[in-house]
């Protein structure tokens, strides 16, 4: 939500309500407002989006402490002119997963054409992450980068290898990959995870994102789409655990910002589906 207080209250309510139903929320993926990509002294005069805006280290700390789940700072952190200051604040708040490197390659802020400033800030932020005394994941959403326009998953996997080379081999930080928005086929969702496990061996994943392009109807129809991608992702984790959090996207995502109850419904849907999924494992032909 745009309001920080409402966002913190929502995080606490979601985790607490789900826990009361026996469902654990392990990780909260936070999509910040895109204006967070500007340095703080330039935000006041810029355009606002629909996400939450964090004005300083205290806001990052407040958000991280709002619920007993790992706070993942995803969009509009790395890849933009404010990458270094945002990363400093996220690290000070205890964040251990910071993204989204994929946006560096394809996202641009309105009125900002200084690629050098964004690159400099991002490289410095990556170096700071690599220098931490505890492992901190550099997260990239493949679907936000060049990989989204490739026509085959082999090339998409190759781009993940390029990003890993930059982050791990050149900078020395741990690299993790998120994917899923555009992965509509259950077979390729499972196969791609197994391939990623080889590329990112030994590093836990961030999250497998829901296939939002499947949401093409009302709530009832979208719940069917949710079940389709979630079942594949649950089974993929059973077959080859990677540490990726399975992400059930609320069914209203394509039409408006989901409310708290709809986020909870999606989590409880995932929880029940997880209990039922093992019955499908004997039907899977992993050789295929």
C-alpha positions as CSV (number, residue, x, y, z in Angstrom):
1,X,0.0,0.0,0.0
2,X,1.1,3.6,-0.4
3,X,0.8,4.2,3.3
4,X,3.7,2.8,5.3
5,X,1.6,2.3,8.5
6,X,-1.0,0.4,6.6
7,X,1.6,-1.7,4.9
8,X,3.2,-2.7,8.2
9,X,-0.2,-3.5,9.8
10,X,-1.1,-5.6,6.7
11,X,2.2,-7.6,7.0
12,X,1.5,-8.3,10.6
13,X,-2.1,-9.3,10.1
14,X,-1.3,-11.6,7.1
15,X,1.4,-13.5,9.0
16,X,-0.7,-13.7,12.2
17,X,-3.9,-14.8,10.5
18,X,-2.2,-17.4,8.4
19,X,-0.3,-18.8,11.4
20,X,-3.7,-19.2,13.2
21,X,-4.8,-21.4,10.3
22,X,-1.6,-23.4,10.4
23,X,0.0,-21.8,7.3
24,X,3.5,-20.2,7.7
25,X,4.5,-17.2,5.7
26,X,8.3,-17.4,5.4
27,X,9.0,-14.4,3.2
28,X,7.4,-11.1,2.3
29,X,8.2,-9.8,-1.2
30,X,8.0,-6.0,-1.0
31,X,7.5,-4.0,-4.2
32,X,8.5,-0.5,-3.4
33,X,7.2,2.6,-5.3
34,X,9.2,3.1,-8.5
35,X,10.1,6.6,-7.3
36,X,12.4,4.9,-4.8
37,X,14.8,4.6,-7.7
38,X,15.5,8.3,-7.5
39,X,17.9,9.6,-4.8
40,X,16.0,10.8,-1.8
41,X,16.7,14.5,-2.5
42,X,15.0,14.1,-6.0
43,X,11.9,12.3,-4.9
44,X,9.8,15.3,-3.7
45,X,9.5,16.8,-7.1
46,X,9.0,13.5,-9.0
47,X,6.0,11.4,-10.0
48,X,4.6,8.9,-7.5
49,X,3.5,5.4,-8.3
50,X,1.2,3.1,-6.3
51,X,3.8,1.5,-4.0
52,X,5.1,2.2,-0.6
53,X,7.7,5.0,-0.2
54,X,10.4,4.6,2.4
55,X,12.0,8.0,3.3
56,X,15.0,6.7,5.3
57,X,16.6,4.0,7.4
58,X,13.9,4.2,10.1
59,X,11.2,3.3,7.6
60,X,13.2,0.3,6.3
61,X,13.7,-0.8,9.9
62,X,10.0,-0.3,10.7
63,X,8.9,-2.4,7.8
64,X,11.4,-5.2,8.4
65,X,10.3,-5.4,12.0
66,X,6.5,-5.4,11.2
67,X,6.2,-9.2,11.0
68,X,8.1,-12.4,11.9
69,X,8.9,-13.2,8.2
70,X,11.9,-12.4,6.1
71,X,11.4,-9.0,4.4
72,X,12.6,-9.2,0.8
73,X,13.2,-5.8,-0.8
74,X,12.7,-6.5,-4.4
75,X,11.7,-3.8,-7.0
76,X,13.4,-0.4,-7.5
77,X,16.4,-1.0,-5.3
78,X,19.3,-2.2,-7.4
79,X,19.7,-0.9,-10.9
80,X,18.8,2.8,-10.2
81,X,20.6,5.9,-9.1
82,X,19.5,5.4,-5.5
83,X,20.8,1.8,-5.4
84,X,23.6,2.5,-2.9
85,X,21.6,4.5,-0.3
86,X,18.6,2.1,-0.5
87,X,20.9,-0.8,-0.1
88,X,22.6,0.8,2.9
89,X,19.3,1.3,4.6
90,X,18.0,-2.2,3.8
91,X,21.2,-3.8,5.2
92,X,21.0,-1.7,8.3
93,X,17.4,-3.0,8.8
94,X,18.6,-6.6,8.5
95,X,17.5,-7.5,5.0
96,X,19.2,-10.5,3.5
97,X,17.6,-10.5,0.0
98,X,17.9,-7.3,-2.1
99,X,16.8,-6.9,-5.7
100,X,16.0,-6.4,-8.4
101,X,19.0,-6.6,-10.7
102,X,16.8,-7.6,-13.6
103,X,15.4,-4.1,-13.7
104,X,18.8,-2.6,-14.4
105,X,18.7,-3.9,-17.9
106,X,15.3,-2.9,-19.0
107,X,13.7,-0.3,-16.6
108,X,14.2,3.4,-16.8
109,X,12.8,6.2,-14.6
110,X,10.9,9.0,-16.2
111,X,13.2,12.0,-16.7
112,X,16.3,10.1,-15.9
113,X,18.6,9.1,-18.7
114,X,21.9,8.9,-16.8
115,X,22.8,5.2,-17.2
116,X,26.3,5.9,-15.8
117,X,24.9,7.1,-12.4
118,X,22.6,4.1,-12.2
119,X,25.5,1.7,-13.1
120,X,27.9,3.3,-10.6
121,X,25.4,3.2,-7.8
122,X,24.5,-0.4,-8.6
123,X,28.1,-1.6,-8.7
124,X,28.8,0.1,-5.4
125,X,25.7,-1.5,-3.8
126,X,26.8,-4.9,-5.1
127,X,30.2,-4.4,-3.5
128,X,28.7,-3.4,-0.2
129,X,26.4,-6.5,-0.3
130,X,29.4,-8.7,-1.0
131,X,31.4,-7.2,1.9
132,X,28.8,-8.1,4.6
133,X,29.8,-10.5,7.4
134,X,26.7,-12.6,6.7
135,X,25.5,-13.9,3.3
136,X,23.1,-11.5,1.6
137,X,21.3,-12.5,-1.6
138,X,21.4,-10.4,-4.7
139,X,18.0,-11.1,-6.2
140,X,17.1,-10.8,-9.9
141,X,13.7,-11.3,-11.5
142,X,14.4,-12.8,-14.9
143,X,11.0,-11.8,-16.2
144,X,11.9,-8.1,-15.6
145,X,15.1,-8.3,-17.7
146,X,16.0,-9.2,-21.2
147,X,15.1,-12.8,-20.6
148,X,11.4,-11.9,-20.9
149,X,11.7,-11.2,-24.6
150,X,13.6,-14.4,-25.5
151,X,11.7,-17.1,-27.3
152,X,13.3,-20.1,-25.6
153,X,14.1,-20.9,-22.0
154,X,17.6,-22.0,-22.8
155,X,18.5,-18.4,-23.7
156,X,16.7,-17.2,-20.6
157,X,18.8,-19.6,-18.5
158,X,21.8,-18.3,-20.2
159,X,21.0,-14.8,-19.2
160,X,20.8,-16.0,-15.6
161,X,24.3,-17.3,-16.0
162,X,25.5,-14.0,-17.3
163,X,23.9,-12.2,-14.3
164,X,25.5,-14.7,-11.9
165,X,28.9,-14.2,-13.5
166,X,28.6,-10.4,-12.9
167,X,27.4,-10.8,-9.3
168,X,29.3,-13.8,-8.1
169,X,32.4,-14.1,-10.2
170,X,33.2,-10.4,-10.7
171,X,31.8,-8.9,-7.5
172,X,31.8,-11.9,-5.0
173,X,28.2,-11.8,-3.8
174,X,25.6,-14.5,-3.7
175,X,23.2,-14.5,-6.7
176,X,19.6,-15.8,-6.7
177,X,16.9,-15.8,-9.4
178,X,13.2,-15.2,-9.3
179,X,11.0,-16.2,-12.3
180,X,7.4,-17.1,-13.0
181,X,5.3,-14.2,-14.3
182,X,5.3,-15.4,-17.9
183,X,5.8,-19.2,-17.2
184,X,2.4,-20.5,-18.0
185,X,3.2,-24.2,-18.7
186,X,3.6,-26.5,-15.7
187,X,6.2,-28.6,-17.4
188,X,8.5,-25.7,-18.1
189,X,8.0,-24.2,-14.6
190,X,9.3,-27.5,-13.1
191,X,12.1,-28.0,-15.7
192,X,13.4,-24.4,-15.4
193,X,13.7,-24.8,-11.6
194,X,15.7,-27.9,-12.0
195,X,18.0,-26.1,-14.5
196,X,18.3,-23.1,-12.1
197,X,19.4,-25.4,-9.3
198,X,22.4,-26.3,-11.4
199,X,23.3,-22.7,-12.2
200,X,22.8,-21.4,-8.6
201,X,23.9,-24.6,-6.8
202,X,24.3,-24.0,-3.0
203,X,22.5,-20.7,-3.0
204,X,18.8,-20.6,-1.9
205,X,16.3,-19.1,-4.3
206,X,14.3,-16.0,-3.6
207,X,10.8,-16.8,-4.9
208,X,8.9,-18.4,-7.7
209,X,6.4,-15.8,-8.8
210,X,2.9,-16.5,-9.8
211,X,2.0,-16.7,-13.5
212,X,0.0,-13.4,-13.5
213,X,-0.4,-13.6,-17.3
214,X,-2.8,-16.5,-16.6
215,X,-5.2,-14.1,-14.8
216,X,-7.6,-13.3,-17.6
217,X,-11.1,-13.6,-15.9
218,X,-12.8,-12.9,-12.6
219,X,-11.9,-14.2,-9.2
220,X,-13.3,-17.7,-9.7
221,X,-11.5,-18.3,-13.0
222,X,-8.3,-16.8,-11.6
223,X,-8.3,-19.2,-8.7
224,X,-8.1,-22.0,-11.3
225,X,-5.1,-20.4,-12.8
226,X,-3.6,-20.0,-9.4
227,X,-4.0,-23.7,-8.7
228,X,-2.4,-24.6,-12.0
229,X,0.9,-22.7,-11.4
230,X,1.0,-23.4,-7.6
231,X,0.7,-27.1,-8.0
232,X,3.6,-27.2,-10.4
233,X,5.7,-25.0,-8.1
234,X,4.9,-27.1,-5.0
235,X,5.8,-30.3,-6.8
236,X,9.0,-28.7,-8.1
237,X,10.1,-28.0,-4.6
238,X,9.2,-31.6,-3.5
239,X,11.3,-33.0,-6.4
240,X,14.3,-30.6,-6.2
241,X,14.2,-28.2,-3.1
242,X,15.8,-24.9,-4.0
243,X,14.7,-22.6,-1.2
244,X,12.4,-20.5,-3.4
245,X,9.3,-19.3,-1.7
246,X,6.2,-20.3,-3.6
247,X,4.2,-17.2,-4.3
248,X,0.4,-17.2,-4.6
249,X,-0.6,-14.0,-6.3
250,X,-4.0,-12.7,-5.2
251,X,-6.7,-13.2,-7.9
252,X,-7.4,-9.5,-8.1
253,X,-3.8,-8.5,-8.9
254,X,-4.5,-7.7,-12.6
255,X,-7.4,-5.3,-11.9
256,X,-6.4,-3.4,-8.7
257,X,-4.2,-3.6,-5.6
258,X,-5.4,-6.6,-3.6
259,X,-6.7,-6.0,0.0
260,X,-5.4,-7.9,3.0
261,X,-8.2,-10.5,3.0
262,X,-7.4,-11.4,-0.6
263,X,-3.7,-11.9,0.2
264,X,-4.7,-14.1,3.1
265,X,-7.1,-16.1,0.9
266,X,-4.2,-16.8,-1.5
267,X,-1.9,-17.9,1.2
268,X,-4.5,-20.3,2.7
269,X,-5.2,-21.6,-0.8
270,X,-1.5,-22.4,-1.1
271,X,-1.5,-24.0,2.3
272,X,-4.3,-26.4,1.5
273,X,-2.9,-27.2,-2.0
274,X,0.4,-28.1,-0.4
275,X,-1.3,-30.7,1.7
276,X,-2.9,-32.3,-1.3
277,X,0.0,-32.0,-3.8
278,X,1.8,-35.2,-2.8
279,X,-0.9,-37.3,-4.3
280,X,0.3,-36.0,-7.7
281,X,3.9,-36.9,-7.3
282,X,3.6,-40.6,-8.5
283,X,2.1,-39.3,-11.7
284,X,5.0,-37.2,-12.7
285,X,7.5,-38.5,-15.3
286,X,10.7,-36.6,-14.4
287,X,12.5,-37.9,-17.5
288,X,10.1,-35.9,-19.6
